Amino acid sequence: MDVRIAQDWKEILAPEFDKPYFEELIGFVKQEYASRRIFPRGSNIFRAFDKCPLDSLKVVIIGQDPYHGEGQANGLCFSVNDGVPFPPSLRNIFTEINADTGAPIPASGNLDRWAEQGVLLLNAVLTVRAHEAASHAGKGWEQFTDAVVKAISERKEGIVYLLWGSYAQRKGAIVDPTRNLVLKCPHPSPFSANNGFFGCRHFSKANEYLAGHGKEPVRW
């Protein structure tokens, strides 16, 4: 099956594309785009991979579901398009970055700038119906993104994994913490941020680890 995804990722994920579950998933997704309003737009489904080449990968952040509001989802977890108001979780992320590193809260919630520095912003599910959270959960995306995490963990070490909330932590359980930095805390959602996301200092810890392994720190 021909999947429009960055070539370097395509090579390591190729075994997934011909599996029955993936063919069923793509059939479902195509039908959904043809008959309903789906986010992100089709050309952005694999944008997290397009913006973060495998060779430059330094940090993995795992989200759950694309934003389902108008104009929000752009293919990178937690990210929104320029000019879109910050969703609550993203606002809390910026608040923690400011407290942790002193970096000012930016004008835009578009996280392309992170991806271009080697941060893979991976949602577990890559598509969603407008205004219906988790509407594409359980259709096969989770199996595909599990394979992504597995492929990274088998091929790369010295990677920082930021696992926020129990869902991301389960998905990242395969990662070897002796060969990578695995940081865990509650999700930045308003429902849990005060229970340990605020004060986690994941952003400075990530940069300390990267610098200690000869890599350029991320400009958060």
N, C-alpha and C positions, 0 to 999 in steps of 0.2 A: 504494500500500500504506500502510495506517495503522500508523505506528510510534510507540510510546509513548516519546517523548523530549521534553525541554524545548522549548518552542515556538521560542525564538530559534535553537537549534541545528537544529531541524527545518526551518526556512526555508532555511538555507544548505546543508543536506545533502539536501534534498528530491530533487535529481536522482539521487541514489544509490538511493533507495528503490524506484524502478520499473525498475531495471536487472535483467536476467535473473539475474546472479550473486547479487544481494541477495535476490531472491525464492527462489532455490534455497537460499541460506543460511538464511533464516527457516524454510523448510520443514524443513530438516535439524534446526535447533535445536528447533523444536516437537516433532518426532518424538523427539529425544533426551530432552527434558524429560518426555515422555509415557511413556518406556520405561526410563529410567535415572536415577540420582542425578546431578544436574548442579549445579555451582556457578557463580556465585552464584545465589540464588533468582531466579526470572524477573523479579520486579519491580525487581531491582537491576542488571539487565544494562546499562542506560544511566544508571546512577546518577551516574557521573562527570560527565555533562553536566548532570544535574538539580541537582547540588550546586555547579556552577561556571558561572554564566551567562556567555554570550559577552561581554557588555558589561563584565564585571568581570575578564575573563581577563588575567592578568599573567605566569604561569609555566606551562610545559608540561613534565611529567615523563612519560616513556614507559617503560612496563613491557612485559613480553612475554606472560605467561599468568596467568590468575587462580590464586590458591592452590587446591590441590585437596584439602586436608585438611578435616575436619569443622569447620564453624563459622568458618572463616577468611575466605574471600572475601566482600567486601561491595560490590563494584562499583568500587572505587578501587584503582589499582595500588599495591602495597606495603602497603596498609592492611589491618588486621584489626578485627574487632568488639571492643567493650569486653570485657575479661576474658579475651581469648584471648592466650596467650603469644606473645611477639614471634618471628616467623620470623627466621632468621639475617640475611638481608639487611636487614630492618627494624631489627634491633638495631644493625647496623653503621651504618645511616643515622643513627640517634639518637646513636651514639657520635661520629660525625663532626660532627654539629650541635653537640654539647656541646663538642668540642675547638675548633671553628671559632668559635662564637658565645657560648659560655658558658651557653647555654640548658640547663636540667636535663633529664635523660632523663625523659620523661613516664611516668605510670602506665599509660596506655592507648595502644595502637597504632592506634587509630581516627583516621584522618587527615581526617575531616570538617572539622576546624578549619582545615586547609590549604585544602581545596576552597572553603570559605566565604570565604576571603580571596583567591580568584582563581587557585588552583593547579589546573590540569586534570591529574588523575592517570589517564592514559590507558593501558590495556593494549592491546597490538596485537591480541590475541585476547580476546574478551569473555566466553567461556564455556568450561567444561572439565568432563570427567567426573570424578566423585569418584575420587581416588587414581590418576589417569592423566594425568600431566603432558603437555601439548601434544596432548591427544586431540582437540581441536577446531581444531588448526592446519591450514592449507591448505584450509579449507572456505569461505573468503570473507571472514572477519573482517578479514584483513590488508588486503584491497583497500578495505574500508570505512574502516578507520582510517588508511590512506594518504590517502584522500579527506578525512578530517578534518584531518590535518596540512596538506594542500594548501589546503583552504578557509581555515584560519587564516592560513597564510602569505600568501595572496592578499589577505586583508581586514584584517589587523592588522600593526602594526609596533611596535617597542619591547617585544617579548615576550622573556622569558628561556626558553630551552630547555635543560633539563638532560638530557643524553644520556649515559647510563651503560651502557657496554658496546657492542660492535660492532653488535649487533642494533638497539638504539635509535639508534645513530649512522647506520646505513644508512637507517632510517626517517625520520630528520630531515634527510637530505641535501638535500632540496628547499628547506630554509629558507635565506633570504638572510641571511648573517651580517653584512652591512653595514647591515641595517635592524633587526636584533635582536641579542640576546646569545646566542650558542650556546656552551655550556660542555660539554666532553667529558672523560670519564675512564673508567677501568675500572668494571665493574659492582660494586655493593656486596656481592655474594655472597662467602661465605668463601673461595671458590676464587680470587678476584681482588682482593678489597678491599685487600690489602697491596701490590698492584702499582700503586697510584696513586689508589684511591678515598679511602683515608685520607690526609688532607692536601690534598685537592683544593680545599677552602675554597669550594665552589660556593654554599653558603648565604649566606655574607657577601658574596661577589661578586655574587650575584643581588640582594641587598638594596641594595648600593652602586649598581648599575645602575638599579634601580627608583627609588631616591631621586633619582638624577641625572636621571631622566626625569619627575620630578614625581609619582611614584606612591608610595603607602604601602608601606613594606617589609613583608615577610611575617614574622609572628611564628612562627618555626619551633618 
